Structures are given as structure tokens and as C-alpha cells.
Amino acid sequence: MTVTFDGTADWHAASLPQAQPLDEVNRQWLEHTHPSDWTNPTPDGRYNLVVIGGGTAGLVSAAGAAGLGARVALVERDLLGGDCLNVGCVPSKALIRAARAVADVRDAGTFGVQVPAGVTVDFPQVMARMRELRGAISPHDSAERFRGLGVDVYLGEARFTSPTTVEVDGRTLTFARACIATGARASAPPIPGLADAGYLTNETVFSLTALPRRLAVIGAGPIGCELAQAFARFGSGVHLFEAMHGVLPNEDPEAAEVVRATMERDGIRVMCCGQNLQVERGSDGKRLRVDSHGTHYDVEVDAILVSAGRAPNVHGLGLEAAGVAFDRTGVTVNDFLQTSASHIYAAGDIASRFKFTHAADALARIVIQNALFFGRKRASALTIPWCTYTDPEVAHVGLYPKDAEAQGVALDTYTIEQAKGDRALLDGETEGFLKIHARKGTDTILGATLVARHAGEMISEITLAMQAGVGLGTLAATIHPYPTQAEIFKKAGDAYSRTRLTPRVKGLFETLLRWRR
Ligand SMILES: Cc1cc2nc3c(=O)[nH]c(=O)nc-3n(C[C@H](O)[C@H](O)[C@H](O)COP(=O)(O)OP(=O)(O)OC[C@H]3O[C@@H](n4cnc5c(N)ncnc54)[C@H](O)[C@@H]3O)c2cc1C
């Protein structure tokens, strides 16, 4: 089944270290994202904007600037589409959808639907579906499409050679403005023996052609939890190792607890507060030793997936030559996304703590306005939601109580359990809750966490409310179709409205109603 690349181009090997099957689907995907016969343009004069990195931030800034009439160059060293299309959101969500199908079949009995015994997961077929869908999405990010948009697309490694020049493939591009959009990549913690034993990251896990019978996932952040649950549902015996206190350690603790409980029901062995983690080659695979809550565990697996942090792609970029400051978190930018060289901007994972595709998109739009049209748009003005696509999903926007406390902002929190909603009951999706945090004594929404099967689809109602300055009172007055899980927002609005009914107001109402009898 496995067909290796013929090695005609280094980038092929670099992009697909696990040697994916080079079937027609993969061939088309690669022809869109890094065409093998691509000829780089010859630079002709100064560009308004040179964009380094062809992930979401780079593609959006290049397309937007070209659409507004700018002369734009876009440089990508590997695959256009960046992490999201190739080794991130797109392949992971395709696998998660297949894993949900497994869970639905597994749980069908609770709906009175009897599924014959012996239903199995065809992992190669699951991966083939993922590749096909990734290929189907790839034309949108393709070199050909961007050339058609008027962008000069260069395939190769970009490096600043001065504050106004970038070198790629032996060519020198001169620019008035530049945007650094080089993203981040998986970084492995310094765990003794890990490098020697070998491990997967998001750059290689989607190239697997066989399901690991036993899988260790190191890191229980969003990526680790999403993939641990998917692989457990496919049938891997999954151990999830986390050095901190629990899964999704940056999330609302009660939300994280719901996810942990579901993952354990999926058969995942969660080992939190892990200390002294060590890896070595075992007799029959890879052996991990860890101390967790006073117990020493010794686990043998076939594969290890590391999802324990991201490192910015700053090396080899020549940032010093351009006078662009950076540190271990990435390129340093001000609120207008200008680097220390004020005509050079940065957007996306390289320059933001919000490492999401939609954040990269929003930041790139700020770069276009500020870099080319004298804009003064601020990154801090964005309302950025996010979602972890476990089952159930955890979506969040705005402040957490811990943030509010740090800022000295007092909150009223309205919590509604999913189980209180008729639709959630009918769907058998009662796990989870909505927490809305409002400025104390007002209906102004400052943040929300939603745990629900489709929380990612639902959170936008709150994001819109926050963006538009719409309060809980308006949510209460908004008619939601019955029965929908989104009624949970109206219930939160109603909970707020009830707090307006003080004894004094109630007394006035009673007097009025007595008079009108
Ligand atoms: C497994 C996984 C799942 C994810 N799921 C989601 C999700 O569901 N939703 C979500 O919002 N986000 C998700 N993310 C995060 C999302 O993928 C990133 O936030 C997004 O891709 C960031 O876009 P970017 O343009 O900043 O960087 P990238 O996508 O990393 O693109 C940067 C590009 O720059 C190129 N580059 C780097 N250096 C150079 C150079 N010197 N010269 C030329 N090119 C260079 C790289 O090759 C790369 O293509 C996920 C990430 C992972 C890993």
C-alpha cells in the first residue's frame, strides 16, 4: 500500500516524512499546494507588499492586498495552505468526523437502533477520506489560484537580506512593506529518551497508513485531546500524558472536567500531573515511565504523538538583517502588528498567542489596512472565539473569571446546564453547560464558555453579541426556534432578566396588577 516519493524534490520528503501513499488524490493536493513544475517569477521593481509564509495569515494578506490593487509577492517554502490545510485543522477535523461516526454507531443502542455486532473501523479508508477532502479543499489555496489573483507566487525559503529586501531562490525581492506570516511548528519537550525512541507530531500523524494498536499522546492541550479521542474511537489503546493538573489546562476547569470524563469513557487512560516522564525503546515498542499522583506507571506503546507546545518559525529568516526583534514566543509586534522595523508587519501564529486559523485571518486583515492604507486597526480590539473539537466541544470567547479577577473586573456568571434544554435531551446530548460572564450588575457580556456537542457552531451568537455590544437582555428578547440547543442562550438571558425582578420592582408590579384586576 505504501508508495514512497521518488525523491525528485526535497520538499516532498520534508512535507511527508512518513511517506504517504502517492495516489492520485495526494498528487493533486501537492500539485495545488506545491506544484512540481512551478517556475518562480522574475522580480520586476519594488513590491508594495512581500508576504513570507503561505499559510492562512499569508494567503489572506496576499489575496486581500492584491485585490485592492497592490503589487504583492507571496513566498512559501513548503506547502501553500500552511498548517491548517495540510497538517492541522482540515485533516484533524476530517478524522474527528469519522471518530464521531464511530461513537454514534457505538451508542446507537441508546436510541433503540440495533447495530449488528462486528462493526469495524477501516482506518486506511478513514485516512483516504481525509486525504480526498483535503485535496478537494486545496484548490482554494493553490499557487495557480493566487497567480490568477495577481499575486507573484515564489516557492522557496525566504530570508531577509536587509530591511527592504528578501532573498528567495537566488532572486532578490525589494519591498516597501513586508508581512511575516511564517507560523509555528510542533516542538517536543526535553523528555529523556524521546528523540531516540522516535515520535509523531501533527506533521507526520496524518500520514499514518496503519492504526497504532497502542498510542501515547504527550500533551493534553486542544490538539492532544482532539487526536487522543479520535484515535481511541478508531480502536487504539490511548494513554494521554499531561504534566499539568488536568486535560485542557488553560480551559474553564469545569469544562475540562466534562471533556476528561468523556475521554475516560472512550477508554483513554489520562495521566495528569505527570512527573519524571522518560521514554525508552521497549521490547515490543516504546516504553514510557511516569509518576502521576503518587503512582509509578510503566506503559508500552507502538507510537507516541507529541502535542506539547508550538515553536515559532523564526530561524533562518534573517530577522537580524531586517532589524526585526523576536524571542522564543515569536516575532514581537505592537498593537498595530508592526514589528520593531515599523514597515515590516507580522500576523498569525508567528506573532499571536491566539494560534487559530480564524485569528490568523483576522490579523492579516489588520495588516492589509495598517500596512497599505494608513490604518490604525488594533489587534487588541478583536473579539476572538475558539473551540476545541472534542466530543463534546468546548468553545470560549472573551474573559475567563481568572482574567476578570486579574483585571479587577467583578462578574455575574449565569450557568445553564445543557440537560435543561429540551433539544439536548431529545438529541441525547445533555453533557455540558453554558456559562456567561457579565459585568457585575449589568447585562454586558464579557465572556462565555460553552460545552456542547456543537459548541463551535453555537458560540458565534455570543461573539456577535459581544462584537455588537448586545447584552443579555437582548438575548432574552430574541426568539429562538424551538427546539434548538441554541435556546440555551435565551435561557441565560432569562436568568439575567430574573435578577432585574428585585423585591421592590416585584412589589410595584403586584400593586399595578391589583389595581388592574
Ligand atoms: C493538529 C492541528 C489542528 C488545528 N486545528 C485548528 C482548528 O480546528 N481551528 C483553528 O482555528 N486552528 C487550528 N489549528 C491552528 C491553525 O492551524 C493555525 O493557527 C494556523 O495554521 C496559523 O496560520 P499561519 O498562517 O499563522 O501559519 P501556518 O499555517 O503555520 O503557515 C506558515 C507558513 O509559512 C511557511 N514558512 C515558514 N518559514 C518560511 C520561510 N522562511 N520562507 C517561506 N515560507 C516559510 C511555512 O511553510 C508555512 O506554510 C490547528 C493546528 C494543528 C497543528
Ligand as a Chemical Component Dictionary entry (heavy atoms), coordinates in Angstrom:
data_LIG
# 
_chem_comp.id                   LIG 
_chem_comp.type                 NON-POLYMER 
_chem_comp.pdbx_formal_charge   0 
_chem_comp.three_letter_code    LIG 
# 
loop_
_chem_comp_atom.comp_id 
_chem_comp_atom.atom_id 
_chem_comp_atom.alt_atom_id 
_chem_comp_atom.type_symbol 
_chem_comp_atom.charge 
_chem_comp_atom.model_Cartn_x 
_chem_comp_atom.model_Cartn_y 
_chem_comp_atom.model_Cartn_z 
_chem_comp_atom.pdbx_ordinal 
LIG C1  C1  C 0 -3.336 19.492 14.527 1  
LIG C2  C2  C 0 -3.787 20.919 14.472 2  
LIG C3  C3  C 0 -5.137 21.191 14.444 3  
LIG C4  C4  C 0 -5.570 22.511 14.392 4  
LIG N1  N1  N 0 -6.901 22.735 14.374 5  
LIG C5  C5  C 0 -7.359 24.003 14.320 6  
LIG C6  C6  C 0 -8.739 24.268 14.256 7  
LIG O1  O1  O 0 -9.564 23.355 14.248 8  
LIG N2  N2  N 0 -9.154 25.552 14.181 9  
LIG C7  C7  C 0 -8.263 26.591 14.181 10 
LIG O2  O2  O 0 -8.683 27.742 14.123 11 
LIG N3  N3  N 0 -6.931 26.366 14.238 12 
LIG C8  C8  C 0 -6.457 25.109 14.310 13 
LIG N4  N4  N 0 -5.112 24.873 14.330 14 
LIG C9  C9  C 0 -4.195 26.032 14.299 15 
LIG C10 C10 C 0 -4.026 26.576 12.871 16 
LIG O3  O3  O 0 -3.590 25.538 12.028 17 
LIG C11 C11 C 0 -3.007 27.711 12.886 18 
LIG O4  O4  O 0 -3.402 28.677 13.818 19 
LIG C12 C12 C 0 -2.905 28.382 11.515 20 
LIG O5  O5  O 0 -2.482 27.454 10.550 21 
LIG C13 C13 C 0 -1.913 29.547 11.586 22 
LIG O6  O6  O 0 -1.741 30.087 10.311 23 
LIG P1  P1  P 0 -0.412 30.893 9.971  24 
LIG O7  O7  O 0 -0.612 31.442 8.602  25 
LIG O8  O8  O 0 -0.087 31.834 11.047 26 
LIG O9  O9  O 0 0.767  29.829 9.990  27 
LIG P2  P2  P 0 0.990  28.469 9.189  28 
LIG O10 O10 O 0 -0.268 27.830 8.786  29 
LIG O11 O11 O 0 1.934  27.669 10.031 30 
LIG O12 O12 O 0 1.737  28.914 7.859  31 
LIG C14 C14 C 0 3.054  29.404 7.884  32 
LIG C15 C15 C 0 3.705  29.064 6.562  33 
LIG O13 O13 O 0 4.958  29.751 6.483  34 
LIG C16 C16 C 0 5.870  28.920 5.794  35 
LIG N5  N5  N 0 7.231  29.359 6.106  36 
LIG C17 C17 C 0 7.858  29.328 7.308  37 
LIG N6  N6  N 0 9.085  29.862 7.196  38 
LIG C18 C18 C 0 9.240  30.236 5.912  39 
LIG C19 C19 C 0 10.296 30.846 5.164  40 
LIG N7  N7  N 0 11.451 31.169 5.751  41 
LIG N8  N8  N 0 10.108 31.078 3.859  42 
LIG C20 C20 C 0 8.946  30.759 3.252  43 
LIG N9  N9  N 0 7.911  30.176 3.898  44 
LIG C21 C21 C 0 8.056  29.927 5.214  45 
LIG C22 C22 C 0 5.534  27.525 6.340  46 
LIG O14 O14 O 0 5.995  26.528 5.472  47 
LIG C23 C23 C 0 4.009  27.584 6.424  48 
LIG O15 O15 O 0 3.401  27.087 5.256  49 
LIG C24 C24 C 0 -4.637 23.577 14.367 50 
LIG C25 C25 C 0 -3.268 23.302 14.372 51 
LIG C26 C26 C 0 -2.844 21.989 14.422 52 
LIG C27 C27 C 0 -1.375 21.715 14.427 53 
# 
loop_
_chem_comp_bond.comp_id 
_chem_comp_bond.atom_id_1 
_chem_comp_bond.atom_id_2 
_chem_comp_bond.value_order 
_chem_comp_bond.pdbx_ordinal 
LIG C1  C2  SING 1  
LIG C2  C3  SING 2  
LIG C2  C26 DOUB 3  
LIG C3  C4  DOUB 4  
LIG C4  N1  SING 5  
LIG C4  C24 SING 6  
LIG N1  C5  DOUB 7  
LIG C5  C6  SING 8  
LIG C5  C8  SING 9  
LIG C6  O1  DOUB 10 
LIG C6  N2  SING 11 
LIG N2  C7  SING 12 
LIG C7  O2  DOUB 13 
LIG C7  N3  SING 14 
LIG N3  C8  DOUB 15 
LIG C8  N4  SING 16 
LIG N4  C9  SING 17 
LIG N4  C24 SING 18 
LIG C9  C10 SING 19 
LIG C10 O3  SING 20 
LIG C10 C11 SING 21 
LIG C11 O4  SING 22 
LIG C11 C12 SING 23 
LIG C12 O5  SING 24 
LIG C12 C13 SING 25 
LIG C13 O6  SING 26 
LIG O6  P1  SING 27 
LIG P1  O7  DOUB 28 
LIG P1  O8  SING 29 
LIG P1  O9  SING 30 
LIG O9  P2  SING 31 
LIG P2  O10 DOUB 32 
LIG P2  O11 SING 33 
LIG P2  O12 SING 34 
LIG O12 C14 SING 35 
LIG C14 C15 SING 36 
LIG C15 O13 SING 37 
LIG C15 C23 SING 38 
LIG O13 C16 SING 39 
LIG C16 N5  SING 40 
LIG C16 C22 SING 41 
LIG N5  C17 SING 42 
LIG N5  C21 SING 43 
LIG C17 N6  DOUB 44 
LIG N6  C18 SING 45 
LIG C18 C19 SING 46 
LIG C18 C21 DOUB 47 
LIG C19 N7  SING 48 
LIG C19 N8  DOUB 49 
LIG N8  C20 SING 50 
LIG C20 N9  DOUB 51 
LIG N9  C21 SING 52 
LIG C22 O14 SING 53 
LIG C22 C23 SING 54 
LIG C23 O15 SING 55 
LIG C24 C25 DOUB 56 
LIG C25 C26 SING 57 
LIG C26 C27 SING 58 
# 
